[in-house]
């Protein structure tokens, strides 16, 4: 598997993982007991914790990518059939 394929697959895994991780730990302003800002949506998170979620997304994606790479090297996944 070439570096371009590895990068493309990693970015796909990273994007899907990000959308999976985003809702974890989200609390609205009402649930957190904070005052809402004028014009704020009721469902807007009080503290989105994006940096923490980006780190977790990167770690989880790296582990999943190692699994995909191993499956490709073991011959279970064939991205370029003959």
mmCIF file of the N, C-alpha and C atoms, coordinates in Angstrom:
data_MODEL
# 
_entry.id   MODEL 
# 
loop_
_atom_site.group_PDB 
_atom_site.id 
_atom_site.type_symbol 
_atom_site.label_atom_id 
_atom_site.label_alt_id 
_atom_site.label_comp_id 
_atom_site.label_asym_id 
_atom_site.label_entity_id 
_atom_site.label_seq_id 
_atom_site.pdbx_PDB_ins_code 
_atom_site.Cartn_x 
_atom_site.Cartn_y 
_atom_site.Cartn_z 
_atom_site.occupancy 
_atom_site.B_iso_or_equiv 
_atom_site.pdbx_formal_charge 
_atom_site.auth_seq_id 
_atom_site.auth_comp_id 
_atom_site.auth_asym_id 
_atom_site.auth_atom_id 
_atom_site.pdbx_PDB_model_num 
ATOM 1   N N  . UNK A 1 1  ? 0.857   -1.165  0.000   1.00 0.00 ? 1  UNK A N  1 
ATOM 2   C CA . UNK A 1 1  ? 0.000   0.000   0.000   1.00 0.00 ? 1  UNK A CA 1 
ATOM 3   C C  . UNK A 1 1  ? 0.905   1.231   0.000   1.00 0.00 ? 1  UNK A C  1 
ATOM 4   N N  . UNK A 1 2  ? 0.664   2.142   -0.927  1.00 0.00 ? 2  UNK A N  1 
ATOM 5   C CA . UNK A 1 2  ? 1.489   3.335   -1.048  1.00 0.00 ? 2  UNK A CA 1 
ATOM 6   C C  . UNK A 1 2  ? 1.130   4.403   -0.021  1.00 0.00 ? 2  UNK A C  1 
ATOM 7   N N  . UNK A 1 3  ? 2.030   5.391   0.097   1.00 0.00 ? 3  UNK A N  1 
ATOM 8   C CA . UNK A 1 3  ? 1.811   6.458   1.078   1.00 0.00 ? 3  UNK A CA 1 
ATOM 9   C C  . UNK A 1 3  ? 0.570   7.286   0.753   1.00 0.00 ? 3  UNK A C  1 
ATOM 10  N N  . UNK A 1 4  ? 0.288   7.473   -0.516  1.00 0.00 ? 4  UNK A N  1 
ATOM 11  C CA . UNK A 1 4  ? -0.915  8.212   -0.889  1.00 0.00 ? 4  UNK A CA 1 
ATOM 12  C C  . UNK A 1 4  ? -2.177  7.499   -0.457  1.00 0.00 ? 4  UNK A C  1 
ATOM 13  N N  . UNK A 1 5  ? -2.196  6.175   -0.630  1.00 0.00 ? 5  UNK A N  1 
ATOM 14  C CA . UNK A 1 5  ? -3.352  5.384   -0.194  1.00 0.00 ? 5  UNK A CA 1 
ATOM 15  C C  . UNK A 1 5  ? -3.494  5.408   1.317   1.00 0.00 ? 5  UNK A C  1 
ATOM 16  N N  . UNK A 1 6  ? -2.370  5.292   2.001   1.00 0.00 ? 6  UNK A N  1 
ATOM 17  C CA . UNK A 1 6  ? -2.394  5.320   3.474   1.00 0.00 ? 6  UNK A CA 1 
ATOM 18  C C  . UNK A 1 6  ? -2.947  6.650   3.969   1.00 0.00 ? 6  UNK A C  1 
ATOM 19  N N  . UNK A 1 7  ? -2.478  7.749   3.381   1.00 0.00 ? 7  UNK A N  1 
ATOM 20  C CA . UNK A 1 7  ? -2.947  9.072   3.795   1.00 0.00 ? 7  UNK A CA 1 
ATOM 21  C C  . UNK A 1 7  ? -4.435  9.255   3.505   1.00 0.00 ? 7  UNK A C  1 
ATOM 22  N N  . UNK A 1 8  ? -4.874  8.834   2.322   1.00 0.00 ? 8  UNK A N  1 
ATOM 23  C CA . UNK A 1 8  ? -6.288  8.982   1.955   1.00 0.00 ? 8  UNK A CA 1 
ATOM 24  C C  . UNK A 1 8  ? -7.186  8.167   2.885   1.00 0.00 ? 8  UNK A C  1 
ATOM 25  N N  . UNK A 1 9  ? -6.796  6.942   3.156   1.00 0.00 ? 9  UNK A N  1 
ATOM 26  C CA . UNK A 1 9  ? -7.602  6.087   4.037   1.00 0.00 ? 9  UNK A CA 1 
ATOM 27  C C  . UNK A 1 9  ? -7.598  6.639   5.456   1.00 0.00 ? 9  UNK A C  1 
ATOM 28  N N  . UNK A 1 10 ? -6.431  7.120   5.913   1.00 0.00 ? 10 UNK A N  1 
ATOM 29  C CA . UNK A 1 10 ? -6.354  7.706   7.266   1.00 0.00 ? 10 UNK A CA 1 
ATOM 30  C C  . UNK A 1 10 ? -7.271  8.913   7.388   1.00 0.00 ? 10 UNK A C  1 
ATOM 31  N N  . UNK A 1 11 ? -7.266  9.789   6.383   1.00 0.00 ? 11 UNK A N  1 
ATOM 32  C CA . UNK A 1 11 ? -8.132  10.971  6.449   1.00 0.00 ? 11 UNK A CA 1 
ATOM 33  C C  . UNK A 1 11 ? -9.611  10.599  6.445   1.00 0.00 ? 11 UNK A C  1 
ATOM 34  N N  . UNK A 1 12 ? -9.979  9.574   5.702   1.00 0.00 ? 12 UNK A N  1 
ATOM 35  C CA . UNK A 1 12 ? -11.371 9.108   5.732   1.00 0.00 ? 12 UNK A CA 1 
ATOM 36  C C  . UNK A 1 12 ? -11.732 8.558   7.113   1.00 0.00 ? 12 UNK A C  1 
ATOM 37  N N  . UNK A 1 13 ? -10.847 7.741   7.666   1.00 0.00 ? 13 UNK A N  1 
ATOM 38  C CA . UNK A 1 13 ? -11.084 7.184   9.005   1.00 0.00 ? 13 UNK A CA 1 
ATOM 39  C C  . UNK A 1 13 ? -11.150 8.314   10.029  1.00 0.00 ? 13 UNK A C  1 
ATOM 40  N N  . UNK A 1 14 ? -10.250 9.307   9.908   1.00 0.00 ? 14 UNK A N  1 
ATOM 41  C CA . UNK A 1 14 ? -10.205 10.416  10.854  1.00 0.00 ? 14 UNK A CA 1 
ATOM 42  C C  . UNK A 1 14 ? -11.504 11.221  10.824  1.00 0.00 ? 14 UNK A C  1 
ATOM 43  N N  . UNK A 1 15 ? -12.021 11.484  9.619   1.00 0.00 ? 15 UNK A N  1 
ATOM 44  C CA . UNK A 1 15 ? -13.257 12.262  9.483   1.00 0.00 ? 15 UNK A CA 1 
ATOM 45  C C  . UNK A 1 15 ? -14.447 11.525  10.088  1.00 0.00 ? 15 UNK A C  1 
ATOM 46  N N  . UNK A 1 16 ? -14.579 10.246  9.789   1.00 0.00 ? 16 UNK A N  1 
ATOM 47  C CA . UNK A 1 16 ? -15.690 9.462   10.337  1.00 0.00 ? 16 UNK A CA 1 
ATOM 48  C C  . UNK A 1 16 ? -15.569 9.371   11.855  1.00 0.00 ? 16 UNK A C  1 
ATOM 49  N N  . UNK A 1 17 ? -14.356 9.190   12.344  1.00 0.00 ? 17 UNK A N  1 
ATOM 50  C CA . UNK A 1 17 ? -14.139 9.107   13.793  1.00 0.00 ? 17 UNK A CA 1 
ATOM 51  C C  . UNK A 1 17 ? -14.472 10.432  14.462  1.00 0.00 ? 17 UNK A C  1 
ATOM 52  N N  . UNK A 1 18 ? -14.109 11.549  13.845  1.00 0.00 ? 18 UNK A N  1 
ATOM 53  C CA . UNK A 1 18 ? -14.428 12.861  14.420  1.00 0.00 ? 18 UNK A CA 1 
ATOM 54  C C  . UNK A 1 18 ? -15.928 13.019  14.607  1.00 0.00 ? 18 UNK A C  1 
ATOM 55  N N  . UNK A 1 19 ? -16.703 12.683  13.585  1.00 0.00 ? 19 UNK A N  1 
ATOM 56  C CA . UNK A 1 19 ? -18.155 12.818  13.707  1.00 0.00 ? 19 UNK A CA 1 
ATOM 57  C C  . UNK A 1 19 ? -18.734 11.832  14.715  1.00 0.00 ? 19 UNK A C  1 
ATOM 58  N N  . UNK A 1 20 ? -18.013 10.756  14.980  1.00 0.00 ? 20 UNK A N  1 
ATOM 59  C CA . UNK A 1 20 ? -18.456 9.809   16.001  1.00 0.00 ? 20 UNK A CA 1 
ATOM 60  C C  . UNK A 1 20 ? -18.144 10.335  17.398  1.00 0.00 ? 20 UNK A C  1 
ATOM 61  N N  . UNK A 1 21 ? -17.013 10.994  17.561  1.00 0.00 ? 21 UNK A N  1 
ATOM 62  C CA . UNK A 1 21 ? -16.550 11.463  18.869  1.00 0.00 ? 21 UNK A CA 1 
ATOM 63  C C  . UNK A 1 21 ? -17.212 12.783  19.278  1.00 0.00 ? 21 UNK A C  1 
ATOM 64  N N  . UNK A 1 22 ? -17.615 13.607  18.326  1.00 0.00 ? 22 UNK A N  1 
ATOM 65  C CA . UNK A 1 22 ? -18.142 14.940  18.643  1.00 0.00 ? 22 UNK A CA 1 
ATOM 66  C C  . UNK A 1 22 ? -19.259 14.968  19.693  1.00 0.00 ? 22 UNK A C  1 
ATOM 67  N N  . UNK A 1 23 ? -20.245 14.082  19.666  1.00 0.00 ? 23 UNK A N  1 
ATOM 68  C CA . UNK A 1 23 ? -21.326 14.211  20.652  1.00 0.00 ? 23 UNK A CA 1 
ATOM 69  C C  . UNK A 1 23 ? -20.969 13.754  22.073  1.00 0.00 ? 23 UNK A C  1 
ATOM 70  N N  . UNK A 1 24 ? -19.834 13.104  22.274  1.00 0.00 ? 24 UNK A N  1 
ATOM 71  C CA . UNK A 1 24 ? -19.495 12.610  23.616  1.00 0.00 ? 24 UNK A CA 1 
ATOM 72  C C  . UNK A 1 24 ? -19.237 13.759  24.578  1.00 0.00 ? 24 UNK A C  1 
ATOM 73  N N  . UNK A 1 25 ? -19.878 13.720  25.734  1.00 0.00 ? 25 UNK A N  1 
ATOM 74  C CA . UNK A 1 25 ? -19.647 14.695  26.790  1.00 0.00 ? 25 UNK A CA 1 
ATOM 75  C C  . UNK A 1 25 ? -20.246 16.063  26.550  1.00 0.00 ? 25 UNK A C  1 
ATOM 76  N N  . UNK A 1 26 ? -21.116 16.204  25.566  1.00 0.00 ? 26 UNK A N  1 
ATOM 77  C CA . UNK A 1 26 ? -21.705 17.509  25.267  1.00 0.00 ? 26 UNK A CA 1 
ATOM 78  C C  . UNK A 1 26 ? -22.843 17.785  26.239  1.00 0.00 ? 26 UNK A C  1 
ATOM 79  N N  . UNK A 1 27 ? -22.784 18.959  26.833  1.00 0.00 ? 27 UNK A N  1 
ATOM 80  C CA . UNK A 1 27 ? -23.862 19.417  27.706  1.00 0.00 ? 27 UNK A CA 1 
ATOM 81  C C  . UNK A 1 27 ? -24.293 20.795  27.242  1.00 0.00 ? 27 UNK A C  1 
ATOM 82  N N  . UNK A 1 28 ? -25.595 20.995  27.155  1.00 0.00 ? 28 UNK A N  1 
ATOM 83  C CA . UNK A 1 28 ? -26.104 22.307  26.759  1.00 0.00 ? 28 UNK A CA 1 
ATOM 84  C C  . UNK A 1 28 ? -25.940 23.279  27.922  1.00 0.00 ? 28 UNK A C  1 
ATOM 85  N N  . UNK A 1 29 ? -26.152 24.559  27.632  1.00 0.00 ? 29 UNK A N  1 
ATOM 86  C CA . UNK A 1 29 ? -26.045 25.580  28.681  1.00 0.00 ? 29 UNK A CA 1 
ATOM 87  C C  . UNK A 1 29 ? -27.044 25.316  29.798  1.00 0.00 ? 29 UNK A C  1 
ATOM 88  N N  . UNK A 1 30 ? -28.221 24.858  29.421  1.00 0.00 ? 30 UNK A N  1 
ATOM 89  C CA . UNK A 1 30 ? -29.255 24.570  30.427  1.00 0.00 ? 30 UNK A CA 1 
ATOM 90  C C  . UNK A 1 30 ? -28.811 23.423  31.335  1.00 0.00 ? 30 UNK A C  1 
ATOM 91  N N  . UNK A 1 31 ? -28.248 22.363  30.738  1.00 0.00 ? 31 UNK A N  1 
ATOM 92  C CA . UNK A 1 31 ? -27.786 21.225  31.527  1.00 0.00 ? 31 UNK A CA 1 
ATOM 93  C C  . UNK A 1 31 ? -26.591 21.589  32.411  1.00 0.00 ? 31 UNK A C  1 
ATOM 94  N N  . UNK A 1 32 ? -25.759 22.520  31.937  1.00 0.00 ? 32 UNK A N  1 
ATOM 95  C CA . UNK A 1 32 ? -24.585 22.938  32.693  1.00 0.00 ? 32 UNK A CA 1 
ATOM 96  C C  . UNK A 1 32 ? -24.917 24.010  33.721  1.00 0.00 ? 32 UNK A C  1 
ATOM 97  N N  . UNK A 1 33 ? -26.147 24.523  33.698  1.00 0.00 ? 33 UNK A N  1 
ATOM 98  C CA . UNK A 1 33 ? -26.566 25.546  34.651  1.00 0.00 ? 33 UNK A CA 1 
ATOM 99  C C  . UNK A 1 33 ? -26.015 26.923  34.330  1.00 0.00 ? 33 UNK A C  1 
ATOM 100 N N  . UNK A 1 34 ? -25.695 27.172  33.071  1.00 0.00 ? 34 UNK A N  1 
ATOM 101 C CA . UNK A 1 34 ? -25.158 28.464  32.649  1.00 0.00 ? 34 UNK A CA 1 
ATOM 102 C C  . UNK A 1 34 ? -26.225 29.266  31.929  1.00 0.00 ? 34 UNK A C  1 
ATOM 103 N N  . UNK A 1 35 ? -26.016 30.571  31.887  1.00 0.00 ? 35 UNK A N  1 
ATOM 104 C CA . UNK A 1 35 ? -26.938 31.445  31.166  1.00 0.00 ? 35 UNK A CA 1 
ATOM 105 C C  . UNK A 1 35 ? -26.649 31.367  29.677  1.00 0.00 ? 35 UNK A C  1 
ATOM 106 N N  . UNK A 1 36 ? -27.722 31.388  28.882  1.00 0.00 ? 36 UNK A N  1 
ATOM 107 C CA . UNK A 1 36 ? -27.569 31.373  27.432  1.00 0.00 ? 36 UNK A CA 1 
ATOM 108 C C  . UNK A 1 36 ? -27.251 32.776  26.931  1.00 0.00 ? 36 UNK A C  1 
ATOM 109 N N  . UNK A 1 37 ? -26.468 32.828  25.866  1.00 0.00 ? 37 UNK A N  1 
ATOM 110 C CA . UNK A 1 37 ? -26.171 34.089  25.195  1.00 0.00 ? 37 UNK A CA 1 
ATOM 111 C C  . UNK A 1 37 ? -27.350 34.398  24.275  1.00 0.00 ? 37 UNK A C  1 
ATOM 112 N N  . UNK A 1 38 ? -27.674 35.677  24.124  1.00 0.00 ? 38 UNK A N  1 
ATOM 113 C CA . UNK A 1 38 ? -28.779 36.066  23.266  1.00 0.00 ? 38 UNK A CA 1 
ATOM 114 C C  . UNK A 1 38 ? -28.539 35.554  21.847  1.00 0.00 ? 38 UNK A C  1 
ATOM 115 N N  . UNK A 1 39 ? -29.523 34.841  21.289  1.00 0.00 ? 39 UNK A N  1 
ATOM 116 C CA . UNK A 1 39 ? -29.435 34.293  19.950  1.00 0.00 ? 39 UNK A CA 1 
ATOM 117 C C  . UNK A 1 39 ? -28.832 32.899  19.889  1.00 0.00 ? 39 UNK A C  1 
ATOM 118 N N  . UNK A 1 40 ? -28.417 32.369  21.017  1.00 0.00 ? 40 UNK A N  1 
ATOM 119 C CA . UNK A 1 40 ? -27.803 31.032  21.062  1.00 0.00 ? 40 UNK A CA 1 
ATOM 120 C C  . UNK A 1 40 ? -28.876 29.956  20.900  1.00 0.00 ? 40 UNK A C  1 
ATOM 121 N N  . UNK A 1 41 ? -28.551 28.932  20.119  1.00 0.00 ? 41 UNK A N  1 
ATOM 122 C CA . UNK A 1 41 ? -29.474 27.821  19.941  1.00 0.00 ? 41 UNK A CA 1 
ATOM 123 C C  . UNK A 1 41 ? -29.592 27.035  21.247  1.00 0.00 ? 41 UNK A C  1 
ATOM 124 N N  . UNK A 1 42 ? -30.767 26.456  21.482  1.00 0.00 ? 42 UNK A N  1 
ATOM 125 C CA . UNK A 1 42 ? -30.978 25.681  22.699  1.00 0.00 ? 42 UNK A CA 1 
ATOM 126 C C  . UNK A 1 42 ? -30.056 24.465  22.768  1.00 0.00 ? 42 UNK A C  1 
ATOM 127 N N  . UNK A 1 43 ? -29.675 23.936  21.619  1.00 0.00 ? 43 UNK A N  1 
ATOM 128 C CA . UNK A 1 43 ? -28.858 22.726  21.584  1.00 0.00 ? 43 UNK A CA 1 
ATOM 129 C C  . UNK A 1 43 ? -27.356 23.012  21.530  1.00 0.00 ? 43 UNK A C  1 
ATOM 130 N N  . UNK A 1 44 ? -26.952 24.268  21.559  1.00 0.00 ? 44 UNK A N  1 
ATOM 131 C CA . UNK A 1 44 ? -25.528 24.610  21.479  1.00 0.00 ? 44 UNK A CA 1 
ATOM 132 C C  . UNK A 1 44 ? -24.804 24.138  22.736  1.00 0.00 ? 44 UNK A C  1 
ATOM 133 N N  . UNK A 1 45 ? -23.628 23.517  22.570  1.00 0.00 ? 45 UNK A N  1 
ATOM 134 C CA . UNK A 1 45 ? -22.899 23.027  23.738  1.00 0.00 ? 45 UNK A CA 1 
ATOM 135 C C  . UNK A 1 45 ? -22.320 24.177  24.561  1.00 0.00 ? 45 UNK A C  1 
ATOM 136 N N  . UNK A 1 46 ? -22.302 23.996  25.868  1.00 0.00 ? 46 UNK A N  1 
ATOM 137 C CA . UNK A 1 46 ? -21.733 25.013  26.753  1.00 0.00 ? 46 UNK A CA 1 
ATOM 138 C C  . UNK A 1 46 ? -20.212 25.051  26.579  1.00 0.00 ? 46 UNK A C  1 
ATOM 139 N N  . UNK A 1 47 ? -19.582 23.901  26.601  1.00 0.00 ? 47 UNK A N  1 
ATOM 140 C CA . UNK A 1 47 ? -18.134 23.769  26.394  1.00 0.00 ? 47 UNK A CA 1 
ATOM 141 C C  . UNK A 1 47 ? -17.906 22.610  25.434  1.00 0.00 ? 47 UNK A C  1 
ATOM 142 N N  . UNK A 1 48 ? -17.608 22.884  24.169  1.00 0.00 ? 48 UNK A N  1 
ATOM 143 C CA . UNK A 1 48 ? -17.497 21.803  23.192  1.00 0.00 ? 48 UNK A CA 1 
ATOM 144 C C  . UNK A 1 48 ? -16.261 20.909  23.351  1.00 0.00 ? 48 UNK A C  1 
ATOM 145 N N  . UNK A 1 49 ? -15.215 21.372  24.038  1.00 0.00 ? 49 UNK A N  1 
ATOM 146 C CA . UNK A 1 49 ? -13.999 20.582  24.286  1.00 0.00 ? 49 UNK A CA 1 
ATOM 147 C C  . UNK A 1 49 ? -13.393 20.057  22.981  1.00 0.00 ? 49 UNK A C  1 
ATOM 148 N N  . UNK A 1 50 ? -13.261 20.921  21.988  1.00 0.00 ? 50 UNK A N  1 
ATOM 149 C CA . UNK A 1 50 ? -12.796 20.495  20.669  1.00 0.00 ? 50 UNK A CA 1 
ATOM 150 C C  . UNK A 1 50 ? -11.361 19.989  20.672  1.00 0.00 ? 50 UNK A C  1 
ATOM 151 N N  . UNK A 1 51 ? -10.471 20.628  21.419  1.00 0.00 ? 51 UNK A N  1 
ATOM 152 C CA . UNK A 1 51 ? -9.067  20.185  21.436  1.00 0.00 ? 51 UNK A CA 1 
ATOM 153 C C  . UNK A 1 51 ? -8.960  18.752  21.957  1.00 0.00 ? 51 UNK A C  1 
ATOM 154 N N  . UNK A 1 52 ? -9.669  18.467  23.022  1.00 0.00 ? 52 UNK A N  1 
ATOM 155 C CA . UNK A 1 52 ? -9.662  17.120  23.601  1.00 0.00 ? 52 UNK A CA 1 
ATOM 156 C C  . UNK A 1 52 ? -10.227 16.108  22.593  1.00 0.00 ? 52 UNK A C  1 
ATOM 157 N N  . UNK A 1 53 ? -11.286 16.477  21.901  1.00 0.00 ? 53 UNK A N  1 
ATOM 158 C CA . UNK A 1 53 ? -11.908 15.573  20.933  1.00 0.00 ? 53 UNK A CA 1 
ATOM 159 C C  . UNK A 1 53 ? -11.017 15.354  19.712  1.00 0.00 ? 53 UNK A C  1 
ATOM 160 N N  . UNK A 1 54 ? -10.266 16.384  19.304  1.00 0.00 ? 54 UNK A N  1 
ATOM 161 C CA . UNK A 1 54 ? -9.346  16.223  18.185  1.00 0.00 ? 54 UNK A CA 1 
ATOM 162 C C  . UNK A 1 54 ? -8.200  15.276  18.547  1.00 0.00 ? 54 UNK A C  1 
ATOM 163 N N  . UNK A 1 55 ? -7.718  15.365  19.776  1.00 0.00 ? 55 UNK A N  1 
ATOM 164 C CA . UNK A 1 55 ? -6.656  14.458  20.226  1.00 0.00 ? 55 UNK A CA 1 
ATOM 165 C C  . UNK A 1 55 ? -7.179  13.023  20.252  1.00 0.00 ? 55 UNK A C  1 
ATOM 166 N N  . UNK A 1 56 ? -8.362  12.811  20.834  1.00 0.00 ? 56 UNK A N  1 
ATOM 167 C CA . UNK A 1 56 ? -8.931  11.458  20.877  1.00 0.00 ? 56 UNK A CA 1 
ATOM 168 C C  . UNK A 1 56 ? -9.215  10.928  19.475  1.00 0.00 ? 56 UNK A C  1 
ATOM 169 N N  . UNK A 1 57 ? -9.694  11.791  18.591  1.00 0.00 ? 57 UNK A N  1 
ATOM 170 C CA . UNK A 1 57 ? -9.954  11.383  17.210  1.00 0.00 ? 57 UNK A CA 1 
ATOM 171 C C  . UNK A 1 57 ? -8.668  10.917  16.534  1.00 0.00 ? 57 UNK A C  1 
ATOM 172 N N  . UNK A 1 58 ? -7.586  11.649  16.748  1.00 0.00 ? 58 UNK A N  1 
ATOM 173 C CA . UNK A 1 58 ? -6.308  11.289  16.144  1.00 0.00 ? 58 UNK A CA 1 
ATOM 174 C C  . UNK A 1 58 ? -5.794  9.955   16.681  1.00 0.00 ? 58 UNK A C  1 
ATOM 175 N N  . UNK A 1 59 ? -5.901  9.740   17.981  1.00 0.00 ? 59 UNK A N  1 
ATOM 176 C CA . UNK A 1 59 ? -5.439  8.488   18.592  1.00 0.00 ? 59 UNK A CA 1 
ATOM 177 C C  . UNK A 1 59 ? -6.260  7.302   18.085  1.00 0.00 ? 59 UNK A C  1 
ATOM 178 N N  . UNK A 1 60 ? -7.575  7.430   18.120  1.00 0.00 ? 60 UNK A N  1 
ATOM 179 C CA . UNK A 1 60 ? -8.447  6.339   17.680  1.00 0.00 ? 60 UNK A CA 1 
ATOM 180 C C  . UNK A 1 60 ? -8.227  6.047   16.196  1.00 0.00 ? 60 UNK A C  1 
ATOM 181 N N  . UNK A 1 61 ? -8.092  7.103   15.391  1.00 0.00 ? 61 UNK A N  1 
ATOM 182 C CA . UNK A 1 61 ? -7.879  6.922   13.954  1.00 0.00 ? 61 UNK A CA 1 
ATOM 183 C C  . UNK A 1 61 ? -6.550  6.235   13.668  1.00 0.00 ? 61 UNK A C  1 
ATOM 184 N N  . UNK A 1 62 ? -5.526  6.568   14.429  1.00 0.00 ? 62 UNK A N  1 
ATOM 185 C CA . UNK A 1 62 ? -4.226  5.931   14.237  1.00 0.00 ? 62 UNK A CA 1 
ATOM 186 C C  . UNK A 1 62 ? -4.303  4.436   14.535  1.00 0.00 ? 62 UNK A C  1 
ATOM 187 N N  . UNK A 1 63 ? -5.002  4.078   15.610  1.00 0.00 ? 63 UNK A N  1 
ATOM 188 C CA . UNK A 1 63 ? -5.160  2.663   15.953  1.00 0.00 ? 63 UNK A CA 1 
ATOM 189 C C  . UNK A 1 63 ? -5.937  1.934   14.857  1.00 0.00 ? 63 UNK A C  1 
ATOM 190 N N  . UNK A 1 64 ? -7.024  2.532   14.389  1.00 0.00 ? 64 UNK A N  1 
ATOM 191 C CA . UNK A 1 64 ? -7.808  1.914   13.319  1.00 0.00 ? 64 UNK A CA 1 
ATOM 192 C C  . UNK A 1 64 ? -6.998  1.804   12.025  1.00 0.00 ? 64 UNK A C  1 
ATOM 193 N N  . UNK A 1 65 ? -6.174  2.818   11.739  1.00 0.00 ? 65 UNK A N  1 
ATOM 194 C CA . UNK A 1 65 ? -5.368  2.779   10.526  1.00 0.00 ? 65 UNK A CA 1 
ATOM 195 C C  . UNK A 1 65 ? -4.320  1.685   10.595  1.00 0.00 ? 65 UNK A C  1 
ATOM 196 N N  . UNK A 1 66 ? -3.748  1.466   11.763  1.00 0.00 ? 66 UNK A N  1 
ATOM 197 C CA . UNK A 1 66 ? -2.792  0.365   11.913  1.00 0.00 ? 66 UNK A CA 1 
ATOM 198 C C  . UNK A 1 66 ? -3.493  -0.956  11.622  1.00 0.00 ? 66 UNK A C  1 
ATOM 199 N N  . UNK A 1 67 ? -4.734  -1.102  12.087  1.00 0.00 ? 67 UNK A N  1 
ATOM 200 C CA . UNK A 1 67 ? -5.505  -2.311  11.801  1.00 0.00 ? 67 UNK A CA 1 
ATOM 201 C C  . UNK A 1 67 ? -5.777  -2.478  10.311  1.00 0.00 ? 67 UNK A C  1 
ATOM 202 N N  . UNK A 1 68 ? -6.152  -1.415  9.641   1.00 0.00 ? 68 UNK A N  1 
ATOM 203 C CA . UNK A 1 68 ? -6.409  -1.475  8.200   1.00 0.00 ? 68 UNK A CA 1 
ATOM 204 C C  . UNK A 1 68 ? -5.112  -1.799  7.455   1.00 0.00 ? 68 UNK A C  1 
ATOM 205 N N  . UNK A 1 69 ? -4.006  -1.163  7.864   1.00 0.00 ? 69 UNK A N  1 
ATOM 206 C CA . UNK A 1 69 ? -2.720  -1.434  7.221   1.00 0.00 ? 69 UNK A CA 1 
ATOM 207 C C  . UNK A 1 69 ? -2.322  -2.896  7.404   1.00 0.00 ? 69 UNK A C  1 
ATOM 208 N N  . UNK A 1 70 ? -2.498  -3.409  8.628   1.00 0.00 ? 70 UNK A N  1 
ATOM 209 C CA . UNK A 1 70 ? -2.149  -4.807  8.898   1.00 0.00 ? 70 UNK A CA 1 
ATOM 210 C C  . UNK A 1 70 ? -2.994  -5.758  8.050   1.00 0.00 ? 70 UNK A C  1 
ATOM 211 N N  . UNK A 1 71 ? -4.292  -5.480  7.950   1.00 0.00 ? 71 UNK A N  1 
ATOM 212 C CA . UNK A 1 71 ? -5.161  -6.314  7.112   1.00 0.00 ? 71 UNK A CA 1 
ATOM 213 C C  . UNK A 1 71 ? -4.735  -6.268  5.651   1.00 0.00 ? 71 UNK A C  1 
ATOM 214 N N  . UNK A 1 72 ? -4.281  -5.112  5.184   1.00 0.00 ? 72 UNK A N  1 
ATOM 215 C CA . UNK A 1 72 ? -3.802  -5.000  3.813   1.00 0.00 ? 72 UNK A CA 1 
ATOM 216 C C  . UNK A 1 72 ? -2.508  -5.776  3.603   1.00 0.00 ? 72 UNK A C  1 
ATOM 217 N N  . UNK A 1 73 ? -1.601  -5.669  4.556   1.00 0.00 ? 73 UNK A N  1 
ATOM 218 C CA . UNK A 1 73 ? -0.329  -6.391  4.447   1.00 0.00 ? 73 UNK A CA 1 
ATOM 219 C C  . UNK A 1 73 ? -0.511  -7.896  4.580   1.00 0.00 ? 73 UNK A C  1 
ATOM 220 N N  . UNK A 1 74 ? -1.495  -8.331  5.371   1.00 0.00 ? 74 UNK A N  1 
ATOM 221 C CA . UNK A 1 74 ? -1.751  -9.759  5.571   1.00 0.00 ? 74 UNK A CA 1 
ATOM 222 C C  . UNK A 1 74 ? -2.501  -10.369 4.385   1.00 0.00 ? 74 UNK A C  1 
ATOM 223 N N  . UNK A 1 75 ? -2.998  -9.525  3.489   1.00 0.00 ? 75 UNK A N  1 
ATOM 224 C CA . UNK A 1 75 ? -3.672  -10.030 2.308   1.00 0.00 ? 75 UNK A CA 1 
ATOM 225 C C  . UNK A 1 75 ? -5.185  -10.138 2.439   1.00 0.00 ? 75 UNK A C  1 
ATOM 226 N N  . UNK A 1 76 ? -5.727  -9.680  3.570   1.00 0.00 ? 76 UNK A N  1 
ATOM 227 C CA . UNK A 1 76 ? -7.180  -9.732  3.754   1.00 0.00 ? 76 UNK A CA 1 
ATOM 228 C C  . UNK A 1 76 ? -7.889  -8.603  3.009   1.00 0.00 ? 76 UNK A C  1 
ATOM 229 N N  . UNK A 1 77 ? -7.210  -7.485  2.825   1.00 0.00 ? 77 UNK A N  1 
ATOM 230 C CA . UNK A 1 77 ? -7.753  -6.376  2.046   1.00 0.00 ? 77 UNK A CA 1 
ATOM 231 C C  . UNK A 1 77 ? -6.858  -6.178  0.834   1.00 0.00 ? 77 UNK A C  1 
ATOM 232 N N  . UNK A 1 78 ? -7.464  -6.095  -0.330  1.00 0.00 ? 78 UNK A N  1 
ATOM 233 C CA . UNK A 1 78 ? -6.696  -5.897  -1.553  1.00 0.00 ? 78 UNK A CA 1 
ATOM 234 C C  . UNK A 1 78 ? -7.236  -4.662  -2.254  1.00 0.00 ? 78 UNK A C  1 
ATOM 235 N N  . UNK A 1 79 ? -6.480  -3.579  -2.180  1.00 0.00 ? 79 UNK A N  1 
ATOM 236 C CA . UNK A 1 79 ? -6.942  -2.322  -2.760  1.00 0.00 ? 79 UNK A CA 1 
ATOM 237 C C  . UNK A 1 79 ? -6.653  -2.232  -4.254  1.00 0.00 ? 79 UNK A C  1 
ATOM 238 N N  . UNK A 1 80 ? -5.732  -3.031  -4.735  1.00 0.00 ? 80 UNK A N  1 
ATOM 239 C CA . UNK A 1 80 ? -5.358  -3.015  -6.149  1.00 0.00 ? 80 UNK A CA 1 
ATOM 240 C C  . UNK A 1 80 ? -5.396  -4.452  -6.692  1.00 0.00 ? 80 UNK A C  1 
ATOM 241 N N  . UNK A 1 81 ? -6.594  -4.981  -6.960  1.00 0.00 ? 81 UNK A N  1 
ATOM 242 C CA . UNK A 1 81 ? -6.646  -6.365  -7.452  1.00 0.00 ? 81 UNK A CA 1 
ATOM 243 C C  . UNK A 1 81 ? -5.987  -6.494  -8.815  1.00 0.00 ? 81 UNK A C  1 
ATOM 244 N N  . UNK A 1 82 ? -5.403  -7.656  -9.053  1.00 0.00 ? 82 UNK A N  1 
ATOM 245 C CA . UNK A 1 82 ? -4.697  -7.912  -10.328 1.00 0.00 ? 82 UNK A CA 1 
ATOM 246 C C  . UNK A 1 82 ? -5.685  -8.202  -11.435 1.00 0.00 ? 82 UNK A C  1 
# 
